[in-house]
Amino acid sequence: MLMSAIISVEKLSKQYRIGHIRPTTLPETLTNLVTLAFLRNKSRDETIWALRDISLSIEPGETVGIIGRNGAGKSTLLKILSKITYPTSGTLKVVGRVAAMLEVGTGFHQELTGRENIYLNGSILGMTKKEVNRKLDAIIEFSGVEKFIDTPIKRYSSGMRLRLGFAVAAHLEAEILIVDEVLAVGDAAFQRKCLNTMENLRERARTVLFVSHNLAAVENLCRRCVWIDAGQVRMDGESRRVIEAYMQSMVGQTDASDLDSVENRRGNGKIRFRAVEFLSAEGDAQKVVRAGDPVVMRFHYLASEPVYHPSLGFRMYTDMGTLITETSTWHHSIDIPVLEGEGHIDLEIECLNLLPAKYTLSLWATDDSGMVVYDNVEHGIKLEVETANIYGSGKDIDSRSGIVFFPQKWNLAGTLERRVGLENSAPHQR
């Protein structure tokens, strides 16, 4: 007997008009009236399809990962499934109660305290006051913001808001949980809580839709994965197979050092990364770096106009999307007075303690607050690390030993002292 789908999507499309925002205040209304004649002619053709003819069928109890690049349409699809926005065309059927955690602070009021926002957010998700009362202590404990629960939420960091929002959604007795990039914010302990919650929901035959750039987490949690690309379903199937195809599509787009042709980027373009070089200790460019060797990462940029006090950095991932490290000039409190024209900035690494494998880098350039994005290149750079005699033992260490190694040495002095002590304490033989 076939199980009827809990989510059914047929030829779903969503179109946005670029630059066309419905006015919400009197000044915005007056501004639109003044510029209406100009915008009427200009904006008619400025539309974009965030989704185009997507069809999906998800059965009850499935845990489905949704992956894709920034701007591919993943979040738009989830907002339509959550009925936050509506499709331009196509049909949608969702059976059962939906708990959605889509954006930091969704459903929160800035002036209310964390406790008050639990009731507000809970009511938006469909919880009764009696239900919130019963689960209030568990929600607060799960969120980890007990000390600030009676503080206005406008004082919260983005991570605290996300933890509180997910805590409310996790305690909603819903048939469907929709989660968008919840692992991007929060410490390791909270991320583990999130994953445990989703695993428990799966065991209880609840349906989970999980969007994340952490592809290892997607593979571990989800048996099925849907790859969204340019608003369409590029691939739908077993998670490992889909993830491998997705990663291969990104690292295969361009040469490891050339970024001029990379399309998977966002930002206002005032600073653009042009290339990345991996230099040896002698200053020679190399395509493959040996584990344990020193390396200089040289980031070439072009600033189209003077940009004051920017921050440049990168994130490094395994080939399965697990974040290994993030670093930047901001992390080191390095102030860059101004960037203008072409130039480069170097990151010197004394010992590349990565084990042999293929890695990808995402680059970013922002203002010193991190709010203004000049350039953000997702998984645009490929770094290949090859085997080496890391410990000087004549034995090459490969990827079966993990992701990283630590400069180290073994000390057997304690065993020698123990052996001498045993020999001295042994009875003398005549």
NUTORMAR-734831 format. One record per residue (C-alpha): residue number from 1; x, z, y. Coordinates in Angstrom, 2 decimals, padded with zeros to 5 digits. Layout:
BEGIN
pos=NUM&x=X&z=Z&y=Y
...
! end
This chain:
BEGIN
pos=1&x=000.00&z=000.00&y=000.00
pos=2&x=001.49&z=-001.13&y=003.32
pos=3&x=001.71&z=001.38&y=006.18
pos=4&x=000.21&z=000.24&y=009.49
pos=5&x=002.65&z=000.04&y=012.39
pos=6&x=002.76&z=002.95&y=014.85
pos=7&x=004.25&z=000.64&y=017.51
pos=8&x=003.33&z=-003.01&y=017.63
pos=9&x=004.66&z=-005.40&y=020.29
pos=10&x=003.73&z=-009.09&y=020.47
pos=11&x=005.38&z=-011.56&y=022.87
pos=12&x=005.93&z=-008.84&y=025.47
pos=13&x=007.33&z=-009.98&y=028.85
pos=14&x=008.07&z=-008.20&y=032.12
pos=15&x=008.81&z=-009.98&y=035.38
pos=16&x=010.12&z=-008.37&y=038.57
pos=17&x=010.22&z=-009.80&y=042.06
pos=18&x=013.69&z=-009.17&y=043.49
pos=19&x=013.64&z=-007.29&y=046.79
pos=20&x=009.85&z=-006.97&y=046.76
pos=21&x=008.95&z=-003.26&y=046.90
pos=22&x=005.47&z=-002.00&y=047.61
pos=23&x=005.53&z=000.08&y=050.83
pos=24&x=004.78&z=003.77&y=050.43
pos=25&x=005.15&z=004.99&y=054.05
pos=26&x=003.89&z=003.83&y=057.44
pos=27&x=007.39&z=002.76&y=058.66
pos=28&x=007.87&z=000.69&y=055.50
pos=29&x=004.46&z=-000.93&y=056.01
pos=30&x=005.24&z=-001.82&y=059.63
pos=31&x=008.65&z=-003.21&y=058.64
pos=32&x=007.03&z=-005.41&y=055.99
pos=33&x=004.49&z=-006.73&y=058.52
pos=34&x=007.27&z=-007.71&y=060.95
pos=35&x=009.28&z=-009.55&y=058.29
pos=36&x=006.35&z=-010.92&y=056.26
pos=37&x=006.66&z=-014.52&y=057.45
pos=38&x=010.35&z=-014.63&y=056.53
pos=39&x=009.92&z=-012.92&y=053.16
pos=40&x=006.90&z=-015.02&y=052.14
pos=41&x=009.01&z=-018.15&y=051.92
pos=42&x=012.18&z=-016.54&y=050.65
pos=43&x=010.94&z=-014.22&y=047.93
pos=44&x=008.54&z=-016.59&y=046.22
pos=45&x=011.23&z=-017.88&y=043.87
pos=46&x=013.27&z=-014.65&y=043.65
pos=47&x=011.99&z=-013.30&y=040.36
pos=48&x=013.69&z=-012.08&y=037.23
pos=49&x=012.45&z=-011.63&y=033.67
pos=50&x=013.61&z=-008.21&y=032.47
pos=51&x=011.94&z=-008.92&y=029.10
pos=52&x=010.90&z=-012.26&y=027.64
pos=53&x=008.69&z=-012.72&y=024.56
pos=54&x=009.79&z=-009.59&y=022.67
pos=55&x=008.05&z=-008.89&y=019.38
pos=56&x=008.62&z=-005.69&y=017.37
pos=57&x=006.85&z=-003.71&y=014.70
pos=58&x=007.89&z=-000.09&y=014.01
pos=59&x=006.48&z=001.93&y=011.13
pos=60&x=005.64&z=005.66&y=011.22
pos=61&x=008.69&z=007.81&y=010.44
pos=62&x=011.25&z=005.17&y=011.39
pos=63&x=014.24&z=006.12&y=013.54
pos=64&x=015.24&z=002.99&y=015.42
pos=65&x=018.30&z=002.56&y=017.61
pos=66&x=018.09&z=000.20&y=020.57
pos=67&x=021.39&z=-001.11&y=021.88
pos=68&x=022.53&z=-003.63&y=024.46
pos=69&x=024.48&z=-004.02&y=027.65
pos=70&x=023.51&z=-002.55&y=031.00
pos=71&x=020.65&z=-004.60&y=032.43
pos=72&x=019.70&z=-006.09&y=029.07
pos=73&x=016.14&z=-004.73&y=029.30
pos=74&x=016.33&z=-001.65&y=027.05
pos=75&x=015.03&z=000.84&y=029.61
pos=76&x=012.30&z=-001.56&y=030.74
pos=77&x=011.05&z=-001.83&y=027.15
pos=78&x=010.98&z=001.97&y=026.77
pos=79&x=009.11&z=002.39&y=030.08
pos=80&x=006.47&z=-000.06&y=028.89
pos=81&x=006.16&z=001.73&y=025.55
pos=82&x=005.80&z=005.02&y=027.48
pos=83&x=003.20&z=003.43&y=029.79
pos=84&x=005.28&z=004.24&y=032.87
pos=85&x=005.09&z=000.55&y=033.76
pos=86&x=003.03&z=-002.30&y=032.39
pos=87&x=003.99&z=-005.71&y=030.98
pos=88&x=003.47&z=-008.97&y=032.80
pos=89&x=002.21&z=-010.58&y=029.60
pos=90&x=001.95&z=-009.90&y=025.90
pos=91&x=000.24&z=-007.20&y=023.85
pos=92&x=001.25&z=-003.64&y=023.05
pos=93&x=-000.21&z=-001.08&y=020.66
pos=94&x=001.10&z=002.49&y=020.39
pos=95&x=-000.64&z=004.91&y=018.03
pos=96&x=-000.22&z=008.64&y=018.62
pos=97&x=001.22&z=011.01&y=021.17
pos=98&x=004.44&z=009.91&y=022.92
pos=99&x=007.18&z=012.20&y=024.28
pos=100&x=009.60&z=010.25&y=026.46
pos=101&x=012.95&z=011.29&y=027.93
pos=102&x=013.92&z=008.25&y=029.94
pos=103&x=015.69&z=009.31&y=033.13
pos=104&x=017.27&z=012.43&y=034.57
pos=105&x=014.61&z=014.30&y=036.52
pos=106&x=011.62&z=012.23&y=035.40
pos=107&x=008.49&z=014.23&y=036.19
pos=108&x=010.33&z=016.94&y=038.13
pos=109&x=009.46&z=018.21&y=041.63
pos=110&x=012.55&z=019.00&y=043.67
pos=111&x=011.12&z=022.05&y=045.45
pos=112&x=009.79&z=023.77&y=042.32
pos=113&x=011.86&z=026.06&y=040.12
pos=114&x=012.99&z=025.18&y=036.63
pos=115&x=010.24&z=027.37&y=035.16
pos=116&x=007.55&z=025.74&y=037.31
pos=117&x=008.86&z=022.30&y=036.42
pos=118&x=008.52&z=023.09&y=032.72
pos=119&x=004.77&z=023.48&y=033.28
pos=120&x=004.63&z=020.38&y=035.50
pos=121&x=006.67&z=018.21&y=033.13
pos=122&x=004.78&z=019.56&y=030.13
pos=123&x=001.43&z=018.64&y=031.68
pos=124&x=002.69&z=015.13&y=032.46
pos=125&x=003.67&z=014.76&y=028.81
pos=126&x=000.22&z=015.95&y=027.74
pos=127&x=000.85&z=019.61&y=026.90
pos=128&x=-001.77&z=022.22&y=027.74
pos=129&x=-000.85&z=025.36&y=029.71
pos=130&x=-001.53&z=027.43&y=026.58
pos=131&x=000.86&z=025.24&y=024.60
pos=132&x=003.59&z=025.57&y=027.26
pos=133&x=003.08&z=029.36&y=027.37
pos=134&x=003.59&z=029.54&y=023.63
pos=135&x=006.78&z=027.47&y=023.71
pos=136&x=008.21&z=028.57&y=027.07
pos=137&x=010.92&z=030.90&y=025.73
pos=138&x=012.06&z=028.34&y=023.15
pos=139&x=012.22&z=025.59&y=025.79
pos=140&x=014.29&z=027.73&y=028.16
pos=141&x=016.67&z=028.79&y=025.39
pos=142&x=017.09&z=025.21&y=024.16
pos=143&x=017.86&z=023.94&y=027.68
pos=144&x=020.68&z=026.43&y=028.22
pos=145&x=019.77&z=026.97&y=031.89
pos=146&x=018.33&z=030.49&y=031.50
pos=147&x=020.37&z=031.91&y=034.41
pos=148&x=018.94&z=029.30&y=036.80
pos=149&x=015.40&z=028.96&y=035.45
pos=150&x=013.87&z=030.48&y=038.62
pos=151&x=016.09&z=028.42&y=040.96
pos=152&x=014.62&z=025.30&y=042.68
pos=153&x=015.53&z=022.28&y=040.63
pos=154&x=017.01&z=020.51&y=043.64
pos=155&x=019.98&z=022.86&y=043.13
pos=156&x=020.48&z=021.67&y=039.56
pos=157&x=023.18&z=019.25&y=038.48
pos=158&x=022.12&z=016.03&y=036.77
pos=159&x=023.20&z=017.52&y=033.43
pos=160&x=021.05&z=020.63&y=033.92
pos=161&x=018.03&z=018.48&y=034.79
pos=162&x=018.50&z=016.33&y=031.73
pos=163&x=018.85&z=019.35&y=029.45
pos=164&x=015.68&z=020.88&y=030.83
pos=165&x=013.77&z=017.61&y=030.56
pos=166&x=014.88&z=016.98&y=026.99
pos=167&x=014.02&z=020.58&y=026.06
pos=168&x=010.43&z=020.03&y=027.19
pos=169&x=010.13&z=016.68&y=025.41
pos=170&x=011.68&z=018.09&y=022.23
pos=171&x=009.01&z=020.79&y=022.02
pos=172&x=006.09&z=018.42&y=022.47
pos=173&x=004.32&z=017.96&y=019.15
pos=174&x=004.34&z=014.18&y=019.37
pos=175&x=004.27&z=011.42&y=016.79
pos=176&x=006.77&z=009.36&y=018.79
pos=177&x=009.90&z=010.50&y=020.64
pos=178&x=011.53&z=008.01&y=023.01
pos=179&x=015.03&z=008.93&y=024.21
pos=180&x=017.12&z=006.90&y=026.65
pos=181&x=020.85&z=007.77&y=026.85
pos=182&x=020.38&z=011.53&y=026.53
pos=183&x=023.93&z=011.85&y=025.16
pos=184&x=025.47&z=010.51&y=028.36
pos=185&x=025.09&z=013.88&y=030.10
pos=186&x=025.74&z=017.37&y=028.79
pos=187&x=028.42&z=019.12&y=026.83
pos=188&x=029.17&z=018.67&y=023.13
pos=189&x=027.01&z=021.64&y=022.11
pos=190&x=023.96&z=020.24&y=023.88
pos=191&x=024.55&z=016.77&y=022.46
pos=192&x=024.63&z=018.31&y=018.99
pos=193&x=021.31&z=020.03&y=019.74
pos=194&x=019.80&z=016.68&y=020.73
pos=195&x=021.02&z=014.98&y=017.58
pos=196&x=019.78&z=017.87&y=015.40
pos=197&x=016.38&z=017.66&y=017.06
pos=198&x=016.12&z=013.93&y=016.36
pos=199&x=017.30&z=014.43&y=012.78
pos=200&x=014.63&z=017.10&y=012.28
pos=201&x=011.98&z=014.78&y=013.69
pos=202&x=013.09&z=012.10&y=011.26
pos=203&x=012.84&z=014.53&y=008.35
pos=204&x=009.31&z=015.42&y=009.50
pos=205&x=008.38&z=011.71&y=009.40
pos=206&x=008.18&z=011.42&y=013.20
pos=207&x=009.08&z=008.12&y=014.84
pos=208&x=012.14&z=008.10&y=017.11
pos=209&x=013.37&z=005.34&y=019.44
pos=210&x=016.93&z=006.10&y=020.49
pos=211&x=018.86&z=004.22&y=023.18
pos=212&x=022.55&z=005.08&y=023.49
pos=213&x=025.94&z=003.52&y=024.15
pos=214&x=027.32&z=005.95&y=021.56
pos=215&x=027.11&z=003.49&y=018.70
pos=216&x=028.50&z=005.95&y=016.16
pos=217&x=025.58&z=008.29&y=016.92
pos=218&x=023.14&z=005.37&y=016.63
pos=219&x=024.55&z=004.39&y=013.24
pos=220&x=024.51&z=007.96&y=011.92
pos=221&x=020.96&z=008.66&y=013.09
pos=222&x=019.24&z=005.30&y=012.69
pos=223&x=018.92&z=003.15&y=009.60
pos=224&x=017.53&z=000.31&y=011.72
pos=225&x=018.87&z=-001.05&y=014.99
pos=226&x=017.51&z=-003.55&y=017.54
pos=227&x=019.93&z=-005.39&y=019.82
pos=228&x=018.39&z=-006.40&y=023.16
pos=229&x=020.27&z=-009.09&y=025.07
pos=230&x=019.14&z=-010.72&y=028.33
pos=231&x=015.58&z=-009.45&y=027.82
pos=232&x=015.21&z=-010.76&y=024.27
pos=233&x=015.72&z=-009.45&y=020.74
pos=234&x=019.11&z=-010.81&y=019.71
pos=235&x=019.21&z=-009.08&y=016.33
pos=236&x=017.08&z=-006.63&y=014.34
pos=237&x=018.19&z=-005.10&y=011.07
pos=238&x=020.44&z=-002.59&y=009.29
pos=239&x=022.31&z=-000.54&y=011.90
pos=240&x=025.92&z=-001.15&y=010.86
pos=241&x=025.42&z=-004.90&y=010.64
pos=242&x=023.75&z=-005.10&y=014.05
pos=243&x=026.32&z=-002.83&y=015.73
pos=244&x=029.25&z=-004.83&y=014.34
pos=245&x=027.74&z=-008.06&y=015.67
pos=246&x=027.09&z=-006.45&y=019.06
pos=247&x=030.64&z=-005.11&y=019.42
pos=248&x=032.12&z=-008.41&y=018.30
pos=249&x=030.12&z=-010.26&y=020.97
pos=250&x=031.58&z=-008.09&y=023.73
pos=251&x=035.25&z=-008.07&y=022.85
pos=252&x=035.20&z=-011.77&y=022.00
pos=253&x=034.02&z=-012.95&y=025.40
pos=254&x=037.32&z=-013.13&y=027.21
pos=255&x=041.04&z=-012.63&y=026.97
pos=256&x=041.98&z=-008.95&y=026.79
pos=257&x=043.51&z=-009.02&y=030.27
pos=258&x=041.34&z=-011.52&y=032.18
pos=259&x=038.24&z=-010.13&y=033.91
pos=260&x=037.30&z=-012.91&y=036.33
pos=261&x=034.92&z=-014.49&y=033.82
pos=262&x=033.31&z=-011.25&y=032.58
pos=263&x=029.55&z=-011.26&y=033.18
pos=264&x=028.76&z=-007.77&y=031.88
pos=265&x=029.44&z=-005.96&y=035.14
pos=266&x=027.57&z=-004.44&y=038.05
pos=267&x=028.36&z=-003.14&y=041.55
pos=268&x=028.38&z=-004.45&y=045.11
pos=269&x=031.63&z=-006.38&y=044.55
pos=270&x=033.61&z=-004.93&y=047.46
pos=271&x=036.24&z=-004.08&y=044.82
pos=272&x=036.50&z=-006.15&y=041.66
pos=273&x=038.83&z=-005.65&y=038.74
pos=274&x=040.60&z=-008.93&y=038.03
pos=275&x=042.84&z=-008.15&y=035.07
pos=276&x=044.41&z=-005.39&y=033.02
pos=277&x=047.94&z=-005.50&y=031.61
pos=278&x=049.53&z=-003.23&y=029.02
pos=279&x=053.23&z=-002.96&y=029.88
pos=280&x=056.07&z=-001.70&y=027.72
pos=281&x=058.67&z=000.81&y=028.94
pos=282&x=060.76&z=-002.20&y=030.00
pos=283&x=057.86&z=-003.62&y=032.04
pos=284&x=056.99&z=-006.47&y=029.66
pos=285&x=053.33&z=-007.40&y=029.14
pos=286&x=052.15&z=-006.93&y=025.55
pos=287&x=048.92&z=-007.73&y=023.74
pos=288&x=049.44&z=-005.12&y=021.01
pos=289&x=050.73&z=-001.59&y=021.58
pos=290&x=052.40&z=000.52&y=018.90
pos=291&x=051.04&z=003.99&y=018.22
pos=292&x=053.22&z=006.63&y=019.87
pos=293&x=054.93&z=004.25&y=022.30
pos=294&x=054.93&z=004.73&y=026.07
pos=295&x=052.66&z=002.29&y=027.89
pos=296&x=051.72&z=001.47&y=031.46
pos=297&x=048.15&z=000.31&y=032.04
pos=298&x=048.17&z=-001.91&y=035.12
pos=299&x=044.76&z=-002.50&y=036.73
pos=300&x=044.70&z=-005.52&y=039.04
pos=301&x=041.98&z=-005.54&y=041.71
pos=302&x=040.70&z=-007.56&y=044.63
pos=303&x=039.11&z=-005.78&y=047.62
pos=304&x=037.11&z=-008.27&y=049.70
pos=305&x=037.18&z=-005.92&y=052.70
pos=306&x=038.84&z=-002.59&y=053.54
pos=307&x=037.44&z=000.10&y=051.25
pos=308&x=038.30&z=003.67&y=052.19
pos=309&x=038.88&z=006.53&y=049.72
pos=310&x=037.75&z=004.75&y=046.53
pos=311&x=038.09&z=006.15&y=043.01
pos=312&x=039.23&z=003.97&y=040.09
pos=313&x=039.03&z=004.91&y=036.44
pos=314&x=038.17&z=003.90&y=032.91
pos=315&x=036.55&z=005.06&y=029.69
pos=316&x=038.05&z=004.27&y=026.29
pos=317&x=035.90&z=003.80&y=023.18
pos=318&x=036.40&z=003.24&y=019.47
pos=319&x=035.12&z=-000.02&y=018.03
pos=320&x=031.91&z=001.89&y=017.15
pos=321&x=031.34&z=003.03&y=020.72
pos=322&x=032.51&z=006.65&y=020.43
pos=323&x=033.94&z=007.83&y=023.73
pos=324&x=037.58&z=008.87&y=023.28
pos=325&x=038.48&z=009.71&y=026.86
pos=326&x=037.60&z=009.14&y=030.49
pos=327&x=040.08&z=009.44&y=033.30
pos=328&x=040.37&z=008.35&y=036.91
pos=329&x=042.12&z=008.95&y=040.19
pos=330&x=039.27&z=011.38&y=040.96
pos=331&x=040.10&z=013.48&y=037.88
pos=332&x=043.66&z=013.84&y=039.20
pos=333&x=042.52&z=014.52&y=042.80
pos=334&x=044.44&z=011.44&y=043.96
pos=335&x=043.24&z=010.16&y=047.32
pos=336&x=043.55&z=006.42&y=047.91
pos=337&x=043.38&z=006.02&y=051.72
pos=338&x=042.32&z=002.36&y=051.63
pos=339&x=042.30&z=-000.71&y=049.38
pos=340&x=042.35&z=-004.16&y=050.92
pos=341&x=043.11&z=-007.58&y=049.45
pos=342&x=044.87&z=-007.99&y=046.12
pos=343&x=046.90&z=-005.28&y=044.44
pos=344&x=047.27&z=-003.14&y=041.35
pos=345&x=047.29&z=000.50&y=040.33
pos=346&x=049.26&z=001.82&y=037.35
pos=347&x=048.47&z=004.54&y=034.83
pos=348&x=051.62&z=005.72&y=033.06
pos=349&x=051.20&z=007.14&y=029.55
pos=350&x=054.29&z=008.73&y=028.03
pos=351&x=052.99&z=008.65&y=024.46
pos=352&x=049.94&z=006.63&y=023.36
pos=353&x=048.66&z=009.04&y=020.72
pos=354&x=046.06&z=006.67&y=019.28
pos=355&x=046.11&z=005.78&y=015.61
pos=356&x=046.06&z=002.07&y=014.67
pos=357&x=042.70&z=000.44&y=015.41
pos=358&x=040.93&z=-001.71&y=017.99
pos=359&x=039.63&z=000.00&y=021.11
pos=360&x=037.64&z=-001.11&y=024.15
pos=361&x=037.83&z=-000.05&y=027.80
pos=362&x=035.10&z=000.14&y=030.42
pos=363&x=036.37&z=000.13&y=034.00
pos=364&x=034.78&z=001.49&y=037.15
pos=365&x=035.47&z=001.66&y=040.87
pos=366&x=033.28&z=003.84&y=043.10
pos=367&x=033.40&z=005.70&y=046.38
pos=368&x=034.75&z=009.25&y=046.31
pos=369&x=031.27&z=010.68&y=045.64
pos=370&x=030.66&z=008.37&y=042.69
pos=371&x=027.31&z=007.28&y=044.15
pos=372&x=028.35&z=003.84&y=045.46
pos=373&x=029.51&z=001.52&y=042.69
pos=374&x=031.92&z=-001.24&y=043.70
pos=375&x=032.55&z=-002.52&y=040.18
pos=376&x=031.64&z=-001.42&y=036.66
pos=377&x=032.81&z=-003.49&y=033.70
pos=378&x=031.35&z=-002.40&y=030.36
pos=379&x=033.58&z=-002.88&y=027.30
pos=380&x=035.42&z=-005.69&y=029.04
pos=381&x=038.93&z=-004.91&y=027.81
pos=382&x=040.24&z=-004.87&y=024.26
pos=383&x=043.25&z=-002.75&y=023.27
pos=384&x=044.80&z=-003.18&y=019.82
pos=385&x=047.08&z=-000.43&y=018.53
pos=386&x=049.31&z=-001.20&y=015.56
pos=387&x=051.03&z=001.06&y=013.04
pos=388&x=054.36&z=002.71&y=013.78
pos=389&x=056.73&z=005.25&y=012.28
pos=390&x=055.14&z=007.95&y=014.46
pos=391&x=056.80&z=011.01&y=012.93
pos=392&x=060.16&z=009.40&y=012.15
pos=393&x=059.54&z=009.98&y=008.45
pos=394&x=059.55&z=006.36&y=007.40
pos=395&x=055.83&z=006.58&y=006.62
pos=396&x=053.43&z=004.51&y=008.70
pos=397&x=050.18&z=006.29&y=009.62
pos=398&x=047.04&z=004.14&y=009.73
pos=399&x=043.40&z=004.48&y=010.81
pos=400&x=042.48&z=006.43&y=007.66
pos=401&x=044.07&z=009.47&y=009.34
pos=402&x=041.53&z=009.52&y=012.18
pos=403&x=041.47&z=008.35&y=015.78
pos=404&x=044.30&z=010.27&y=017.48
pos=405&x=047.48&z=012.08&y=016.50
pos=406&x=049.23&z=014.96&y=018.25
pos=407&x=052.98&z=015.12&y=018.90
pos=408&x=054.01&z=017.88&y=016.50
pos=409&x=056.59&z=019.37&y=014.20
pos=410&x=056.37&z=021.63&y=011.17
pos=411&x=058.31&z=024.91&y=011.00
pos=412&x=059.09&z=026.42&y=007.60
pos=413&x=060.93&z=029.50&y=008.89
pos=414&x=058.05&z=031.73&y=007.79
pos=415&x=058.27&z=030.53&y=004.18
pos=416&x=062.04&z=031.09&y=004.12
pos=417&x=061.66&z=034.65&y=005.42
pos=418&x=059.00&z=035.30&y=002.80
pos=419&x=061.22&z=033.94&y=000.03
pos=420&x=064.22&z=036.03&y=001.12
pos=421&x=062.01&z=039.14&y=001.28
pos=422&x=060.73&z=038.54&y=-002.23
pos=423&x=064.25&z=038.06&y=-003.57
pos=424&x=065.44&z=041.31&y=-001.96
pos=425&x=062.46&z=043.30&y=-003.27
pos=426&x=062.81&z=042.01&y=-006.86
pos=427&x=064.15&z=044.57&y=-009.40
pos=428&x=067.88&z=044.10&y=-010.18
pos=429&x=068.57&z=042.98&y=-013.67
pos=430&x=071.41&z=044.63&y=-015.56
! end
